[in-house]
Amino acid sequence: MIKTIDRLMQFIRYAGLSARKFDLSIGAGNGYTLRMQKNHASIGSDVIETILRTYPQLNVVWLITGEGEMLKKKEDIPGFDQLPKEKQNEIEHIIEQKVRARHEEQLQQLLREVTAEIEKKKENK
């Protein structure tokens, strides 16, 4: 009989994650999902809640019963405004970090270009 943990492992593979990355993403201890799978253990409701908050596209009915599709239909996935405030803040923080990193890269590239132009002008004098 296929258990919830087996379906969860199927989702993890589908998502292209390692069990370790998945464990980290839901705040579980290192090796949690592999231990659960090895022991054919049940997943606690608190862990399932965390999984569903982290992966809102995952269909809870499929995860628990195996019925239906693994993923929710696109229209059933909550939009940004419907996410909990802590998740919105986390997303905004990640976006901010990425924007800052990209901006820094662009500034460094511009600095290299300007420096190269200055060096060329010095050579031409």
N, CA, C and O atoms as a MOPAC input file, in Angstrom:
PM7 MOZYME 1SCF
protein

 N      0.84000 1    -1.18900 1     0.00000 1
 C      0.00000 1     0.00000 1     0.00000 1
 C      0.88600 1     1.25500 1     0.00000 1
 O      1.83900 1     1.34500 1     0.77400 1
 N      0.57500 1     2.19100 1    -0.84700 1
 C      1.34500 1     3.43200 1    -0.94100 1
 C      0.88400 1     4.37100 1     0.17400 1
 O     -0.30700 1     4.62700 1     0.34900 1
 N      1.85900 1     4.87000 1     0.91300 1
 C      1.56200 1     5.76300 1     2.03200 1
 C      1.83300 1     7.21000 1     1.63700 1
 O      2.40500 1     7.49400 1     0.58500 1
 N      1.40900 1     8.10000 1     2.50300 1
 C      1.61300 1     9.53100 1     2.28700 1
 C      3.08400 1     9.84600 1     2.05600 1
 O      3.41500 1    10.64600 1     1.18100 1
 N      3.96400 1     9.23000 1     2.82700 1
 C      5.39600 1     9.50000 1     2.68300 1
 C      5.89700 1     9.11400 1     1.29100 1
 O      6.77500 1     9.77500 1     0.73700 1
 N      5.33300 1     8.04000 1     0.73000 1
 C      5.73500 1     7.62300 1    -0.62000 1
 C      5.28800 1     8.65300 1    -1.66000 1
 O      6.01800 1     8.95500 1    -2.60400 1
 N      4.07300 1     9.18800 1    -1.47200 1
 C      3.59900 1    10.22300 1    -2.39400 1
 C      4.42600 1    11.49800 1    -2.22200 1
 O      4.72000 1    12.19100 1    -3.19500 1
 N      4.79600 1    11.79700 1    -0.97900 1
 C      5.62600 1    12.96400 1    -0.73900 1
 C      6.96600 1    12.81400 1    -1.45700 1
 O      7.45000 1    13.76500 1    -2.07000 1
 N      7.55600 1    11.64500 1    -1.38400 1
 C      8.82800 1    11.40700 1    -2.07400 1
 C      8.64800 1    11.54700 1    -3.59000 1
 O      9.54800 1    12.01800 1    -4.28500 1
 N      7.49900 1    11.14200 1    -4.08700 1
 C      7.19900 1    11.29900 1    -5.51400 1
 C      7.17500 1    12.79700 1    -5.86600 1
 O      7.72500 1    13.21100 1    -6.88600 1
 N      6.53300 1    13.59500 1    -5.00800 1
 C      6.49100 1    15.04100 1    -5.23700 1
 C      7.88700 1    15.64300 1    -5.18600 1
 O      8.22800 1    16.48800 1    -6.01400 1
 N      8.69900 1    15.21700 1    -4.22100 1
 C     10.05800 1    15.73700 1    -4.08500 1
 C     10.85100 1    15.47000 1    -5.36600 1
 O     11.55300 1    16.35100 1    -5.86300 1
 N     10.73500 1    14.25700 1    -5.89200 1
 C     11.43000 1    13.93500 1    -7.15400 1
 C     10.88400 1    14.79300 1    -8.28600 1
 O     11.65200 1    15.31400 1    -9.09500 1
 N      9.55400 1    14.94700 1    -8.34900 1
 C      8.92200 1    15.75500 1    -9.38300 1
 C      9.44600 1    17.19600 1    -9.33200 1
 O      9.71000 1    17.81000 1   -10.36600 1
 N      9.59200 1    17.72700 1    -8.10200 1
 C     10.03900 1    19.10300 1    -7.92700 1
 C     11.53800 1    19.26800 1    -8.19400 1
 O     12.05100 1    20.38800 1    -8.20600 1
 N     12.23600 1    18.15000 1    -8.40700 1
 C     13.65800 1    18.20200 1    -8.69600 1
 C     14.50900 1    18.53400 1    -7.47400 1
 O     15.60200 1    19.08600 1    -7.59500 1
 N     13.99700 1    18.19500 1    -6.30900 1
 C     14.71600 1    18.47800 1    -5.07300 1
 C     15.36600 1    17.21900 1    -4.53100 1
 O     14.91600 1    16.10600 1    -4.80100 1
 N     16.41300 1    17.40500 1    -3.77700 1
 C     16.94500 1    16.28600 1    -3.00000 1
 C     16.12900 1    16.24700 1    -1.71000 1
 O     15.49400 1    17.23500 1    -1.34200 1
 N     16.14900 1    15.11900 1    -1.03500 1
 C     15.42800 1    15.01400 1     0.23600 1
 C     15.97800 1    16.04600 1     1.21900 1
 O     15.22200 1    16.63100 1     1.99500 1
 N     17.28200 1    16.26700 1     1.18800 1
 C     17.90500 1    17.23400 1     2.09800 1
 C     17.39600 1    18.64800 1     1.83100 1
 O     17.04600 1    19.36900 1     2.76500 1
 N     17.35200 1    19.04700 1     0.55700 1
 C     16.85900 1    20.38400 1     0.21900 1
 C     15.39700 1    20.53100 1     0.61800 1
 O     14.97500 1    21.58200 1     1.10000 1
 N     14.63100 1    19.46500 1     0.41200 1
 C     13.22900 1    19.50800 1     0.80200 1
 C     13.11300 1    19.68900 1     2.31700 1
 O     12.34600 1    20.52700 1     2.79200 1
 N     13.87900 1    18.89900 1     3.06800 1
 C     13.84800 1    19.00600 1     4.53300 1
 C     14.16400 1    20.43600 1     4.97400 1
 O     13.48900 1    20.98600 1     5.84500 1
 N     15.18200 1    21.02700 1     4.37400 1
 C     15.55100 1    22.39900 1     4.71600 1
 C     14.43300 1    23.37600 1     4.37200 1
 O     14.17100 1    24.31600 1     5.12300 1
 N     13.77600 1    23.15200 1     3.23800 1
 C     12.73500 1    24.08000 1     2.79300 1
 C     11.53200 1    24.10600 1     3.72200 1
 O     10.82900 1    25.11400 1     3.80200 1
 N     11.29200 1    23.00900 1     4.42100 1
 C     10.13800 1    22.96400 1     5.33200 1
 C     10.56500 1    23.10600 1     6.78900 1
 O      9.73500 1    23.03400 1     7.69500 1
 N     11.85400 1    23.30700 1     7.01000 1
 C     12.34000 1    23.49600 1     8.37200 1
 C     12.43800 1    22.21100 1     9.17800 1
 O     12.46900 1    22.24900 1    10.40800 1
 N     12.48900 1    21.07500 1     8.49400 1
 C     12.61400 1    19.79100 1     9.18300 1
 C     14.08600 1    19.46500 1     9.38100 1
 O     14.95100 1    20.01400 1     8.69900 1
 N     14.35600 1    18.58200 1    10.30500 1
 C     15.72900 1    18.16600 1    10.55300 1
 C     16.30200 1    17.43200 1     9.36000 1
 O     15.57300 1    16.82300 1     8.57700 1
 N     17.61800 1    17.49700 1     9.23000 1
 C     18.31200 1    16.83000 1     8.14200 1
 C     18.01700 1    15.32500 1     8.17700 1
 O     18.19600 1    14.68400 1     9.21200 1
 N     17.57500 1    14.77500 1     7.07700 1
 C     17.29800 1    13.34600 1     6.99000 1
 C     15.87600 1    12.96100 1     7.37000 1
 O     15.53800 1    11.77700 1     7.38600 1
 N     15.04500 1    13.94300 1     7.67300 1
 C     13.67900 1    13.66400 1     8.12400 1
 C     12.89800 1    12.80700 1     7.12900 1
 O     12.39300 1    11.74300 1     7.48700 1
 N     12.80000 1    13.26700 1     5.88800 1
 C     11.94800 1    12.54400 1     4.92400 1
 C     12.50900 1    11.15900 1     4.60900 1
 O     11.74900 1    10.20100 1     4.46800 1
 N     13.81900 1    11.04800 1     4.49800 1
 C     14.39800 1     9.72100 1     4.22300 1
 C     14.17100 1     8.76100 1     5.39000 1
 O     13.91400 1     7.57600 1     5.18300 1
 N     14.26800 1     9.28100 1     6.62600 1
 C     13.99100 1     8.45100 1     7.80300 1
 C     12.53100 1     7.99700 1     7.81600 1
 O     12.22300 1     6.83900 1     8.10000 1
 N     11.64800 1     8.93500 1     7.50300 1
 C     10.20800 1     8.61400 1     7.47600 1
 C      9.93300 1     7.53800 1     6.42400 1
 O      9.17200 1     6.60000 1     6.66300 1
 N     10.56200 1     7.68800 1     5.26100 1
 C     10.35700 1     6.71000 1     4.19400 1
 C     10.91200 1     5.34900 1     4.59200 1
 O     10.25200 1     4.32700 1     4.41000 1
 N     12.10700 1     5.33700 1     5.12700 1
 C     12.75400 1     4.07900 1     5.52100 1
 C     11.91800 1     3.32500 1     6.55800 1
 O     11.81100 1     2.10000 1     6.50900 1
 N     11.33000 1     4.07100 1     7.49500 1
 C     10.54100 1     3.45400 1     8.56900 1
 C      9.06600 1     3.28900 1     8.22000 1
 O      8.27800 1     2.82600 1     9.04500 1
 N      8.69200 1     3.66600 1     6.99800 1
 C      7.27700 1     3.61900 1     6.57300 1
 C      6.39300 1     4.32900 1     7.59000 1
 O      5.29500 1     3.87300 1     7.91000 1
 N      6.89000 1     5.44300 1     8.08500 1
 C      6.21100 1     6.18300 1     9.14700 1
 C      5.16700 1     7.13500 1     8.56700 1
 O      5.17600 1     7.46000 1     7.37900 1
 N      4.28900 1     7.55800 1     9.43000 1
 C      3.27200 1     8.53800 1     9.05200 1
 C      3.82600 1     9.93300 1     9.25600 1
 O      4.65400 1    10.16900 1    10.13600 1
 N      3.35900 1    10.84500 1     8.43700 1
 C      3.77300 1    12.23900 1     8.55000 1
 C      2.76700 1    12.93300 1     9.44600 1
 O      1.56000 1    12.77800 1     9.26200 1
 N      3.25200 1    13.69400 1    10.41000 1
 C      2.37000 1    14.40700 1    11.32300 1
 C      1.63200 1    15.54000 1    10.63700 1
 O      2.09400 1    16.08700 1     9.63600 1
 N      0.48200 1    15.88100 1    11.18700 1
 C     -0.33400 1    16.93900 1    10.58700 1
 C      0.39200 1    18.28000 1    10.60500 1
 O      0.20900 1    19.08900 1     9.69500 1
 N      1.21200 1    18.52900 1    11.62700 1
 C      1.95300 1    19.78700 1    11.67500 1
 C      2.95100 1    19.87400 1    10.52500 1
 O      3.15200 1    20.94800 1     9.95700 1
 N      3.57800 1    18.74900 1    10.18100 1
 C      4.52500 1    18.72600 1     9.06300 1
 C      3.77200 1    18.90400 1     7.74600 1
 O      4.22700 1    19.62700 1     6.86000 1
 N      2.62700 1    18.24800 1     7.62300 1
 C      1.82100 1    18.39000 1     6.40100 1
 C      1.40000 1    19.84500 1     6.22000 1
 O      1.43000 1    20.36100 1     5.10300 1
 N      1.01000 1    20.50700 1     7.29800 1
 C      0.63400 1    21.92300 1     7.20900 1
 C      1.80600 1    22.76500 1     6.70500 1
 O      1.63000 1    23.63400 1     5.85100 1
 N      2.99300 1    22.50700 1     7.23200 1
 C      4.17900 1    23.25100 1     6.79600 1
 C      4.47600 1    22.97800 1     5.32800 1
 O      4.80100 1    23.89800 1     4.57800 1
 N      4.36800 1    21.72400 1     4.91600 1
 C      4.60400 1    21.36200 1     3.51700 1
 C      3.64400 1    22.12100 1     2.61000 1
 O      4.05100 1    22.66300 1     1.58200 1
 N      2.39000 1    22.15800 1     2.98200 1
 C      1.38200 1    22.80800 1     2.13800 1
 C      1.54300 1    24.32200 1     2.11100 1
 O      1.22300 1    24.96200 1     1.10900 1
 N      2.03600 1    24.89900 1     3.20100 1
 C      2.31500 1    26.34500 1     3.19200 1
 C      3.51700 1    26.64800 1     2.29400 1
 O      3.55000 1    27.66800 1     1.60500 1
 N      4.49800 1    25.75000 1     2.31200 1
 C      5.70600 1    25.95000 1     1.52100 1
 C      5.47800 1    25.63600 1     0.05000 1
 O      6.04200 1    26.29200 1    -0.82600 1
 N      4.65700 1    24.63700 1    -0.21800 1
 C      4.37400 1    24.19400 1    -1.59500 1
 C      2.87100 1    24.24100 1    -1.84800 1
 O      2.21000 1    23.20300 1    -1.88000 1
 N      2.33000 1    25.45600 1    -2.02800 1
 C      0.87900 1    25.59500 1    -2.17800 1
 C      0.31600 1    24.91700 1    -3.42600 1
 O     -0.89300 1    24.70500 1    -3.52300 1
 N      1.17700 1    24.57900 1    -4.37200 1
 C      0.70200 1    23.91500 1    -5.58100 1
 C      0.40500 1    22.43200 1    -5.34100 1
 O     -0.24900 1    21.79600 1    -6.16800 1
 N      0.87200 1    21.88000 1    -4.23200 1
 C      0.68000 1    20.46600 1    -3.91300 1
 C     -0.76000 1    20.23100 1    -3.47000 1
 O     -1.27400 1    20.93600 1    -2.60300 1
 N     -1.39700 1    19.24500 1    -4.06800 1
 C     -2.79300 1    18.91600 1    -3.77300 1
 C     -2.84600 1    18.06700 1    -2.50400 1
 O     -2.36200 1    16.93500 1    -2.49500 1
 N     -3.43300 1    18.60800 1    -1.43400 1
 C     -3.49100 1    17.91400 1    -0.14800 1
 C     -4.27600 1    16.60700 1    -0.23700 1
 O     -3.92300 1    15.63400 1     0.43000 1
 N     -5.32200 1    16.56900 1    -1.03800 1
 C     -6.11400 1    15.34200 1    -1.17200 1
 C     -5.25000 1    14.23800 1    -1.77500 1
 O     -5.25900 1    13.10300 1    -1.30000 1
 N     -4.50800 1    14.57800 1    -2.82000 1
 C     -3.60700 1    13.58900 1    -3.42700 1
 C     -2.55100 1    13.14000 1    -2.43300 1
 O     -2.26900 1    11.94700 1    -2.31700 1
 N     -1.96400 1    14.09200 1    -1.71500 1
 C     -0.89500 1    13.76400 1    -0.77300 1
 C     -1.37700 1    12.76800 1     0.28300 1
 O     -0.67700 1    11.80700 1     0.59900 1
 N     -2.55500 1    12.99700 1     0.81600 1
 C     -3.03100 1    12.16100 1     1.92000 1
 C     -3.69900 1    10.87400 1     1.44100 1
 O     -3.49700 1     9.81200 1     2.03000 1
 N     -4.49900 1    10.96700 1     0.36600 1
 C     -5.28600 1     9.79300 1    -0.06000 1
 C     -4.79500 1     9.14800 1    -1.34400 1
 O     -5.08100 1     7.97900 1    -1.60300 1
 N     -4.06000 1     9.90000 1    -2.14700 1
 C     -3.64000 1     9.38400 1    -3.44300 1
 C     -4.66700 1     9.62800 1    -4.53300 1
 O     -4.45200 1     9.24800 1    -5.68400 1
 N     -5.77200 1    10.25200 1    -4.18800 1
 C     -6.83000 1    10.52600 1    -5.16600 1
 C     -6.60000 1    11.86900 1    -5.83800 1
 O     -6.13800 1    12.82200 1    -5.21000 1
 N     -6.92500 1    11.93200 1    -7.11600 1
 C     -6.78700 1    13.17700 1    -7.85400 1
 C     -5.38300 1    13.34900 1    -8.39600 1
 O     -4.60900 1    12.39600 1    -8.49300 1
 N     -5.07400 1    14.58200 1    -8.74400 1
 C     -3.78100 1    14.92800 1    -9.33500 1
 C     -2.81000 1    15.39400 1    -8.26000 1
 O     -3.22100 1    15.89200 1    -7.21200 1
 N     -1.53400 1    15.23000 1    -8.52600 1
 C     -0.50400 1    15.65900 1    -7.58000 1
 C     -0.55300 1    17.16600 1    -7.34600 1
 O     -0.40200 1    17.63100 1    -6.21600 1
 N     -0.76500 1    17.91900 1    -8.41300 1
 C     -0.73300 1    19.37200 1    -8.32500 1
 C     -2.12500 1    19.96200 1    -8.46300 1
 O     -2.98000 1    19.42700 1    -9.16900 1
 N     -2.33400 1    21.07000 1    -7.77600 1
 C     -3.59700 1    21.79100 1    -7.89900 1
 C     -3.65600 1    22.44800 1    -9.27400 1
 O     -2.63200 1    22.67300 1    -9.91900 1
 N     -4.85300 1    22.74200 1    -9.69700 1
 C     -5.01100 1    23.52200 1   -10.91800 1
 C     -4.51300 1    24.92400 1   -10.63100 1
 O     -4.61300 1    25.41400 1    -9.50600 1
 N     -3.98200 1    25.55900 1   -11.64800 1
 C     -3.38000 1    26.89100 1   -11.48800 1
 C     -4.33200 1    27.86900 1   -10.78700 1
 O     -3.89400 1    28.66200 1    -9.95300 1
 N     -5.60500 1    27.82100 1   -11.11000 1
 C     -6.55600 1    28.77100 1   -10.51900 1
 C     -6.82400 1    28.48600 1    -9.03300 1
 O     -7.36600 1    29.33400 1    -8.32400 1
 N     -6.44300 1    27.29400 1    -8.57000 1
 C     -6.64700 1    26.94800 1    -7.15600 1
 C     -5.46900 1    27.34800 1    -6.27800 1
 O     -5.55800 1    27.27700 1    -5.05200 1
 N     -4.36900 1    27.76700 1    -6.89400 1
 C     -3.17900 1    28.16400 1    -6.13100 1
 C     -3.35200 1    29.61500 1    -5.70300 1
 O     -3.65200 1    30.47100 1    -6.53500 1
 N     -3.16600 1    29.90700 1    -4.40500 1
 C     -3.38000 1    31.27700 1    -3.93500 1
 C     -2.39300 1    32.25500 1    -4.55900 1
 O     -1.23500 1    31.92400 1    -4.81400 1
 N     -2.88700 1    33.47200 1    -4.79900 1
 C     -2.01700 1    34.52700 1    -5.30100 1
 C     -1.19300 1    35.11800 1    -4.17300 1
 O     -1.37300 1    34.76600 1    -3.00700 1
 N     -0.30700 1    35.99700 1    -4.52000 1
 C      0.59400 1    36.61100 1    -3.54300 1
 C     -0.18600 1    37.23400 1    -2.38700 1
 O      0.17600 1    37.05500 1    -1.22400 1
 N     -1.24500 1    37.95900 1    -2.70300 1
 C     -2.03300 1    38.65100 1    -1.67000 1
 C     -2.73500 1    37.68300 1    -0.72600 1
 O     -3.11000 1    38.06300 1     0.38300 1
 N     -2.91400 1    36.44300 1    -1.15300 1
 C     -3.60100 1    35.45900 1    -0.32300 1
 C     -2.63500 1    34.66000 1     0.55500 1
 O     -3.06400 1    33.89500 1     1.41800 1
 N     -1.34200 1    34.83900 1     0.33500 1
 C     -0.35200 1    34.13700 1     1.14500 1
 C     -0.28000 1    34.76300 1     2.52600 1
 O     -0.60300 1    35.93900 1     2.69400 1
 N      0.14500 1    33.98300 1     3.52200 1
 C      0.33100 1    34.56400 1     4.85700 1
 C      1.37200 1    35.68100 1     4.80000 1
 O      2.28800 1    35.64900 1     3.97800 1
 N      1.22000 1    36.66200 1     5.67800 1
 C      2.10700 1    37.83000 1     5.68700 1
 C      3.57600 1    37.42700 1     5.80900 1
 O      4.43400 1    38.03500 1     5.16800 1
 N      3.87800 1    36.41000 1     6.62200 1
 C      5.27300 1    35.98200 1     6.78200 1
 C      5.84000 1    35.45400 1     5.47200 1
 O      7.01400 1    35.67700 1     5.17500 1
 N      5.01800 1    34.75100 1     4.67800 1
 C      5.47200 1    34.23600 1     3.38300 1
 C      5.65600 1    35.38900 1     2.40200 1
 O      6.61200 1    35.39600 1     1.62700 1
 N      4.74900 1    36.36400 1     2.43100 1
 C      4.89900 1    37.54000 1     1.57900 1
 C      6.20100 1    38.26700 1     1.89300 1
 O      6.93500 1    38.66400 1     0.98800 1
 N      6.48200 1    38.43800 1     3.18900 1
 C      7.72100 1    39.10300 1     3.59800 1
 C      8.94600 1    38.32300 1     3.13500 1
 O      9.93100 1    38.90900 1     2.68600 1
 N      8.88000 1    37.00500 1     3.24600 1
 C      9.99700 1    36.15800 1     2.81300 1
 C     10.24700 1    36.31300 1     1.31400 1
 O     11.39000 1    36.44000 1     0.87600 1
 N      9.17500 1    36.30000 1     0.53900 1
 C      9.27800 1    36.44900 1    -0.91900 1
 C      9.85500 1    37.82100 1    -1.26400 1
 O     10.74600 1    37.93400 1    -2.10500 1
 N      9.33700 1    38.86700 1    -0.60600 1
 C      9.83000 1    40.21300 1    -0.86500 1
 C     11.31000 1    40.33900 1    -0.50400 1
 O     12.06500 1    41.00500 1    -1.21100 1
 N     11.72100 1    39.71400 1     0.57300 1
 C     13.12200 1    39.74200 1     0.98800 1
 C     14.01600 1    39.06600 1    -0.05400 1
 O     15.08000 1    39.58600 1    -0.39200 1
 N     13.58800 1    37.91900 1    -0.55900 1
 C     14.35400 1    37.19700 1    -1.58000 1
 C     14.46900 1    38.04400 1    -2.84700 1
 O     15.54200 1    38.14100 1    -3.44200 1
 N     13.36800 1    38.64900 1    -3.24800 1
 C     13.37300 1    39.50300 1    -4.44400 1
 C     14.32500 1    40.67600 1    -4.24900 1
 O     15.10200 1    41.01500 1    -5.14200 1
 N     14.25500 1    41.29900 1    -3.05900 1
 C     15.14200 1    42.42000 1    -2.75500 1
 C     16.61400 1    42.01800 1    -2.85600 1
 O     17.42400 1    42.74700 1    -3.42800 1
 N     16.95000 1    40.86300 1    -2.30000 1
 C     18.32700 1    40.37200 1    -2.35800 1
 C     18.77600 1    40.15700 1    -3.79800 1
 O     19.89200 1    40.52100 1    -4.16800 1
 N     17.90500 1    39.56800 1    -4.60300 1
 C     18.25200 1    39.30400 1    -6.00200 1
 C     18.42300 1    40.61100 1    -6.78200 1
 O     19.33300 1    40.73400 1    -7.60200 1
 N     17.55100 1    41.57500 1    -6.52700 1
 C     17.65100 1    42.86600 1    -7.20700 1
 C     18.95800 1    43.55200 1    -6.81200 1
 O     19.66600 1    44.08200 1    -7.66800 1
 N     19.27900 1    43.54200 1    -5.51000 1
 C     20.52700 1    44.14300 1    -5.04300 1
 C     21.73900 1    43.47800 1    -5.68000 1
 O     22.66900 1    44.15800 1    -6.11200 1
 N     21.72800 1    42.15300 1    -5.73700 1
 C     22.85900 1    41.42100 1    -6.32400 1
 C     23.00400 1    41.76100 1    -7.80000 1
 O     24.11500 1    41.98800 1    -8.27800 1
 N     21.90100 1    41.79800 1    -8.51800 1
 C     21.95500 1    42.13000 1    -9.95000 1
 C     22.42400 1    43.56300 1   -10.15200 1
 O     23.20900 1    43.84500 1   -11.05800 1
 N     21.94400 1    44.46500 1    -9.30800 1
 C     22.34800 1    45.86500 1    -9.39700 1
 C     23.85400 1    45.99000 1    -9.13800 1
 O     24.55100 1    46.72800 1    -9.83300 1
 N     24.33900 1    45.27400 1    -8.14900 1
 C     25.77600 1    45.29100 1    -7.83300 1
 C     26.58800 1    44.76700 1    -9.01100 1
 O     27.62700 1    45.33200 1    -9.35200 1
 N     26.11700 1    43.68800 1    -9.63500 1
 C     26.80200 1    43.13500 1   -10.82000 1
 C     26.89000 1    44.17800 1   -11.92600 1
 O     27.94000 1    44.36500 1   -12.54100 1
 N     25.76500 1    44.85800 1   -12.17000 1
 C     25.72700 1    45.86600 1   -13.22900 1
 C     26.67000 1    47.02700 1   -12.92200 1
 O     27.35300 1    47.53300 1   -13.81200 1
 N     26.70300 1    47.44200 1   -11.65800 1
 C     27.61000 1    48.52700 1   -11.27500 1
 C     29.07500 1    48.10900 1   -11.44400 1
 O     29.90000 1    48.89500 1   -11.91100 1
 N     29.38500 1    46.89200 1   -11.06900 1
 C     30.75600 1    46.39300 1   -11.23800 1
 C     31.13900 1    46.35100 1   -12.71800 1
 O     32.25400 1    46.72300 1   -13.08400 1
 N     30.22300 1    45.90000 1   -13.55800 1
 C     30.48400 1    45.85600 1   -15.00300 1
 C     30.69700 1    47.26400 1   -15.55900 1
 O     31.60800 1    47.49200 1   -16.35500 1
 N     29.85700 1    48.19900 1   -15.13900 1
 C     29.99600 1    49.58800 1   -15.58100 1
 C     31.33700 1    50.15900 1   -15.12900 1
 O     32.00600 1    50.85600 1   -15.89100 1
 N     31.72300 1    49.86800 1   -13.90600 1
 C     33.01400 1    50.33900 1   -13.39100 1
 C     34.17400 1    49.77300 1   -14.21100 1
 O     35.13200 1    50.48700 1   -14.50800 1
 N     34.08900 1    48.50600 1   -14.57300 1
 C     35.14000 1    47.89800 1   -15.40900 1
 C     35.21400 1    48.58600 1   -16.77200 1
 O     36.30200 1    48.86300 1   -17.27900 1
 N     34.05000 1    48.85800 1   -17.35800 1
 C     34.01700 1    49.51000 1   -18.67200 1
 C     34.60300 1    50.92600 1   -18.60600 1
 O     35.39200 1    51.31500 1   -19.46800 1
 N     34.21600 1    51.68600 1   -17.58700 1
 C     34.72900 1    53.05900 1   -17.43000 1
 C     36.23300 1    53.02800 1   -17.18700 1
 O     36.96700 1    53.82900 1   -17.76600 1
 N     36.69500 1    52.13100 1   -16.35300 1
 C     38.12600 1    51.99700 1   -16.07600 1
 C     38.88700 1    51.66400 1   -17.35300 1
 O     39.95900 1    52.21500 1   -17.60400 1
 N     38.33700 1    50.76600 1   -18.15700 1
 C     38.98500 1    50.40700 1   -19.42400 1
 C     39.05200 1    51.60600 1   -20.35400 1
 O     40.06900 1    51.80500 1   -21.01800 1
 N     38.00300 1    52.40900 1   -20.42100 1
 C     37.99600 1    53.60800 1   -21.26800 1
 C     39.04600 1    54.61400 1   -20.80200 1
 O     39.75200 1    55.21600 1   -21.61100 1
 N     39.13500 1    54.78500 1   -19.48900 1
 C     40.12600 1    55.72100 1   -18.94100 1
 C     41.52800 1    55.25200 1   -19.29000 1
 O     42.37000 1    56.06100 1   -19.67800 1
 N     41.78900 1    53.96600 1   -19.15800 1
 C     43.10200 1    53.41400 1   -19.48000 1
 C     43.43200 1    53.61000 1   -20.95800 1
 O     44.57300 1    53.91700 1   -21.30400 1
 N     42.44300 1    53.43400 1   -21.82900 1
 C     42.65400 1    53.63700 1   -23.27600 1
 C     43.03800 1    55.09300 1   -23.54900 1
 O     43.95800 1    55.36600 1   -24.31900 1
 N     42.33100 1    56.01400 1   -22.91600 1
 C     42.61100 1    57.43500 1   -23.13700 1
 C     43.99700 1    57.80300 1   -22.63700 1
 O     44.68000 1    58.62900 1   -23.24100 1
 N     44.41500 1    57.19000 1   -21.53200 1
 C     45.76100 1    57.45100 1   -21.02100 1
 C     46.81200 1    56.95200 1   -21.99000 1
 O     47.84000 1    57.60200 1   -22.18000 1
 N     46.56700 1    55.80400 1   -22.60500 1
 C     47.50000 1    55.22300 1   -23.57500 1
 C     47.59300 1    56.05400 1   -24.84100 1
 O     48.65900 1    56.12800 1   -25.45100 1
 N     46.49500 1    56.68100 1   -25.24900 1
 C     46.45100 1    57.47600 1   -26.47700 1
 C     47.08500 1    58.86900 1   -26.30100 1
 O     47.27700 1    59.57700 1   -27.29000 1
 N     47.40000 1    59.26000 1   -25.11100 1
 C     47.98200 1    60.60600 1   -24.88600 1
 C     49.42600 1    60.65400 1   -25.19000 1
 O     50.05100 1    61.70500 1   -25.05200 1

